[in-house]
Amino acid sequence: MSVIFHRIKEGEFIRLAQAHGINDIFIQESQITPNKYHLLGINTQTKIGYVVRHGRTDSMREWRLDILAALIKRLGFTCFNVRMNPDYTD
């Protein structure tokens, strides 16, 4: 499945999720910062993806996993996928 991703602010992401414009959510670990994650959502019908960016810059926003899980739960989603970065080792 080929998906085109758009960078949007957190408020727009929440609005799309509440309006059912996003129906699949996954979290991906940052390639730069260990134990920080990016939030991505996909509309599977239109094959358009959305990633949350910072408000003032065009860089991807990073969160802790527990904070993201609470946000996703508040949006009404019951499951999400997490993709870890295999390059990190403790």
Biotite code that builds the C-alpha atoms (Angstrom):
import biotite.structure as struc

atoms = struc.array([
    struc.Atom([0.000, 0.000, 0.000], chain_id="A", res_id=1, res_name="MET", atom_name="CA", element="C"),
    struc.Atom([1.511, 3.302, -1.108], chain_id="A", res_id=2, res_name="SER", atom_name="CA", element="C"),
    struc.Atom([0.594, 6.135, 1.249], chain_id="A", res_id=3, res_name="VAL", atom_name="CA", element="C"),
    struc.Atom([1.277, 9.853, 0.805], chain_id="A", res_id=4, res_name="ILE", atom_name="CA", element="C"),
    struc.Atom([2.083, 11.515, 4.153], chain_id="A", res_id=5, res_name="PHE", atom_name="CA", element="C"),
    struc.Atom([1.276, 15.124, 5.043], chain_id="A", res_id=6, res_name="HIS", atom_name="CA", element="C"),
    struc.Atom([2.766, 16.943, 8.036], chain_id="A", res_id=7, res_name="ARG", atom_name="CA", element="C"),
    struc.Atom([0.034, 18.605, 10.105], chain_id="A", res_id=8, res_name="ILE", atom_name="CA", element="C"),
    struc.Atom([-0.218, 20.230, 13.530], chain_id="A", res_id=9, res_name="LYS", atom_name="CA", element="C"),
    struc.Atom([-1.562, 18.336, 16.536], chain_id="A", res_id=10, res_name="GLU", atom_name="CA", element="C"),
    struc.Atom([-4.902, 20.184, 16.561], chain_id="A", res_id=11, res_name="GLY", atom_name="CA", element="C"),
    struc.Atom([-5.595, 19.297, 12.931], chain_id="A", res_id=12, res_name="GLU", atom_name="CA", element="C"),
    struc.Atom([-4.663, 15.662, 13.633], chain_id="A", res_id=13, res_name="PHE", atom_name="CA", element="C"),
    struc.Atom([-7.125, 15.551, 16.545], chain_id="A", res_id=14, res_name="ILE", atom_name="CA", element="C"),
    struc.Atom([-9.856, 17.139, 14.403], chain_id="A", res_id=15, res_name="ARG", atom_name="CA", element="C"),
    struc.Atom([-9.311, 14.579, 11.621], chain_id="A", res_id=16, res_name="LEU", atom_name="CA", element="C"),
    struc.Atom([-9.336, 11.686, 14.093], chain_id="A", res_id=17, res_name="ALA", atom_name="CA", element="C"),
    struc.Atom([-12.567, 12.875, 15.717], chain_id="A", res_id=18, res_name="GLN", atom_name="CA", element="C"),
    struc.Atom([-14.207, 13.326, 12.291], chain_id="A", res_id=19, res_name="ALA", atom_name="CA", element="C"),
    struc.Atom([-13.119, 9.778, 11.318], chain_id="A", res_id=20, res_name="HIS", atom_name="CA", element="C"),
    struc.Atom([-10.742, 11.106, 8.664], chain_id="A", res_id=21, res_name="GLY", atom_name="CA", element="C"),
    struc.Atom([-8.082, 8.907, 10.265], chain_id="A", res_id=22, res_name="ILE", atom_name="CA", element="C"),
    struc.Atom([-8.946, 5.269, 10.896], chain_id="A", res_id=23, res_name="ASN", atom_name="CA", element="C"),
    struc.Atom([-5.551, 3.638, 11.528], chain_id="A", res_id=24, res_name="ASP", atom_name="CA", element="C"),
    struc.Atom([-2.945, 4.947, 13.973], chain_id="A", res_id=25, res_name="ILE", atom_name="CA", element="C"),
    struc.Atom([0.596, 3.862, 14.545], chain_id="A", res_id=26, res_name="PHE", atom_name="CA", element="C"),
    struc.Atom([3.549, 5.140, 16.511], chain_id="A", res_id=27, res_name="ILE", atom_name="CA", element="C"),
    struc.Atom([7.120, 5.024, 15.278], chain_id="A", res_id=28, res_name="GLN", atom_name="CA", element="C"),
    struc.Atom([10.217, 5.438, 17.423], chain_id="A", res_id=29, res_name="GLU", atom_name="CA", element="C"),
    struc.Atom([12.376, 8.424, 16.541], chain_id="A", res_id=30, res_name="SER", atom_name="CA", element="C"),
    struc.Atom([15.568, 7.733, 14.612], chain_id="A", res_id=31, res_name="GLN", atom_name="CA", element="C"),
    struc.Atom([17.258, 10.613, 16.439], chain_id="A", res_id=32, res_name="ILE", atom_name="CA", element="C"),
    struc.Atom([16.026, 10.409, 20.042], chain_id="A", res_id=33, res_name="THR", atom_name="CA", element="C"),
    struc.Atom([15.732, 7.024, 21.781], chain_id="A", res_id=34, res_name="PRO", atom_name="CA", element="C"),
    struc.Atom([12.473, 6.340, 23.661], chain_id="A", res_id=35, res_name="ASN", atom_name="CA", element="C"),
    struc.Atom([10.652, 9.190, 21.896], chain_id="A", res_id=36, res_name="LYS", atom_name="CA", element="C"),
    struc.Atom([7.926, 8.455, 19.359], chain_id="A", res_id=37, res_name="TYR", atom_name="CA", element="C"),
    struc.Atom([6.179, 10.077, 16.388], chain_id="A", res_id=38, res_name="HIS", atom_name="CA", element="C"),
    struc.Atom([2.399, 9.895, 15.875], chain_id="A", res_id=39, res_name="LEU", atom_name="CA", element="C"),
    struc.Atom([1.145, 8.856, 12.433], chain_id="A", res_id=40, res_name="LEU", atom_name="CA", element="C"),
    struc.Atom([-2.400, 8.302, 11.207], chain_id="A", res_id=41, res_name="GLY", atom_name="CA", element="C"),
    struc.Atom([-3.738, 6.893, 7.947], chain_id="A", res_id=42, res_name="ILE", atom_name="CA", element="C"),
    struc.Atom([-7.046, 7.107, 6.144], chain_id="A", res_id=43, res_name="ASN", atom_name="CA", element="C"),
    struc.Atom([-7.089, 3.625, 4.612], chain_id="A", res_id=44, res_name="THR", atom_name="CA", element="C"),
    struc.Atom([-9.780, 4.453, 2.041], chain_id="A", res_id=45, res_name="GLN", atom_name="CA", element="C"),
    struc.Atom([-7.985, 7.438, 0.486], chain_id="A", res_id=46, res_name="THR", atom_name="CA", element="C"),
    struc.Atom([-4.461, 6.150, 1.278], chain_id="A", res_id=47, res_name="LYS", atom_name="CA", element="C"),
    struc.Atom([-3.480, 9.501, 2.761], chain_id="A", res_id=48, res_name="ILE", atom_name="CA", element="C"),
    struc.Atom([-1.310, 9.584, 5.865], chain_id="A", res_id=49, res_name="GLY", atom_name="CA", element="C"),
    struc.Atom([-0.745, 12.307, 8.408], chain_id="A", res_id=50, res_name="TYR", atom_name="CA", element="C"),
    struc.Atom([2.188, 12.849, 10.742], chain_id="A", res_id=51, res_name="VAL", atom_name="CA", element="C"),
    struc.Atom([2.142, 15.377, 13.584], chain_id="A", res_id=52, res_name="VAL", atom_name="CA", element="C"),
    struc.Atom([4.699, 18.158, 13.270], chain_id="A", res_id=53, res_name="ARG", atom_name="CA", element="C"),
    struc.Atom([5.767, 20.904, 15.662], chain_id="A", res_id=54, res_name="HIS", atom_name="CA", element="C"),
    struc.Atom([3.656, 24.036, 15.574], chain_id="A", res_id=55, res_name="GLY", atom_name="CA", element="C"),
    struc.Atom([6.354, 26.484, 14.496], chain_id="A", res_id=56, res_name="ARG", atom_name="CA", element="C"),
    struc.Atom([8.778, 24.254, 12.624], chain_id="A", res_id=57, res_name="THR", atom_name="CA", element="C"),
    struc.Atom([8.324, 21.539, 10.029], chain_id="A", res_id=58, res_name="ASP", atom_name="CA", element="C"),
    struc.Atom([10.037, 18.850, 12.115], chain_id="A", res_id=59, res_name="SER", atom_name="CA", element="C"),
    struc.Atom([8.182, 15.797, 13.407], chain_id="A", res_id=60, res_name="MET", atom_name="CA", element="C"),
    struc.Atom([6.914, 16.112, 16.965], chain_id="A", res_id=61, res_name="ARG", atom_name="CA", element="C"),
    struc.Atom([8.206, 13.610, 19.546], chain_id="A", res_id=62, res_name="GLU", atom_name="CA", element="C"),
    struc.Atom([6.421, 12.225, 22.607], chain_id="A", res_id=63, res_name="TRP", atom_name="CA", element="C"),
    struc.Atom([6.947, 9.632, 25.306], chain_id="A", res_id=64, res_name="ARG", atom_name="CA", element="C"),
    struc.Atom([4.997, 6.447, 24.662], chain_id="A", res_id=65, res_name="LEU", atom_name="CA", element="C"),
    struc.Atom([2.740, 6.808, 27.722], chain_id="A", res_id=66, res_name="ASP", atom_name="CA", element="C"),
    struc.Atom([1.710, 10.334, 26.713], chain_id="A", res_id=67, res_name="ILE", atom_name="CA", element="C"),
    struc.Atom([0.854, 9.165, 23.179], chain_id="A", res_id=68, res_name="LEU", atom_name="CA", element="C"),
    struc.Atom([-1.143, 6.209, 24.491], chain_id="A", res_id=69, res_name="ALA", atom_name="CA", element="C"),
    struc.Atom([-3.233, 8.566, 26.653], chain_id="A", res_id=70, res_name="ALA", atom_name="CA", element="C"),
    struc.Atom([-3.870, 10.877, 23.673], chain_id="A", res_id=71, res_name="LEU", atom_name="CA", element="C"),
    struc.Atom([-4.888, 7.987, 21.423], chain_id="A", res_id=72, res_name="ILE", atom_name="CA", element="C"),
    struc.Atom([-7.226, 6.623, 24.092], chain_id="A", res_id=73, res_name="LYS", atom_name="CA", element="C"),
    struc.Atom([-8.798, 10.072, 24.510], chain_id="A", res_id=74, res_name="ARG", atom_name="CA", element="C"),
    struc.Atom([-9.447, 10.142, 20.740], chain_id="A", res_id=75, res_name="LEU", atom_name="CA", element="C"),
    struc.Atom([-11.467, 6.921, 21.040], chain_id="A", res_id=76, res_name="GLY", atom_name="CA", element="C"),
    struc.Atom([-9.060, 4.462, 19.432], chain_id="A", res_id=77, res_name="PHE", atom_name="CA", element="C"),
    struc.Atom([-8.802, 1.077, 21.123], chain_id="A", res_id=78, res_name="THR", atom_name="CA", element="C"),
    struc.Atom([-5.608, -0.167, 19.477], chain_id="A", res_id=79, res_name="CYS", atom_name="CA", element="C"),
    struc.Atom([-2.497, 1.110, 17.736], chain_id="A", res_id=80, res_name="PHE", atom_name="CA", element="C"),
    struc.Atom([0.732, -0.307, 16.345], chain_id="A", res_id=81, res_name="ASN", atom_name="CA", element="C"),
    struc.Atom([4.189, 0.586, 17.646], chain_id="A", res_id=82, res_name="VAL", atom_name="CA", element="C"),
    struc.Atom([7.264, 0.365, 15.442], chain_id="A", res_id=83, res_name="ARG", atom_name="CA", element="C"),
    struc.Atom([10.566, 0.350, 17.265], chain_id="A", res_id=84, res_name="MET", atom_name="CA", element="C"),
    struc.Atom([13.892, 1.507, 15.870], chain_id="A", res_id=85, res_name="ASN", atom_name="CA", element="C"),
    struc.Atom([16.065, -1.638, 15.702], chain_id="A", res_id=86, res_name="PRO", atom_name="CA", element="C"),
    struc.Atom([19.287, 0.414, 15.763], chain_id="A", res_id=87, res_name="ASP", atom_name="CA", element="C"),
    struc.Atom([18.983, 1.311, 19.472], chain_id="A", res_id=88, res_name="TYR", atom_name="CA", element="C"),
    struc.Atom([20.417, -0.928, 22.155], chain_id="A", res_id=89, res_name="THR", atom_name="CA", element="C"),
    struc.Atom([20.620, -0.208, 25.890], chain_id="A", res_id=90, res_name="ASP", atom_name="CA", element="C"),
])
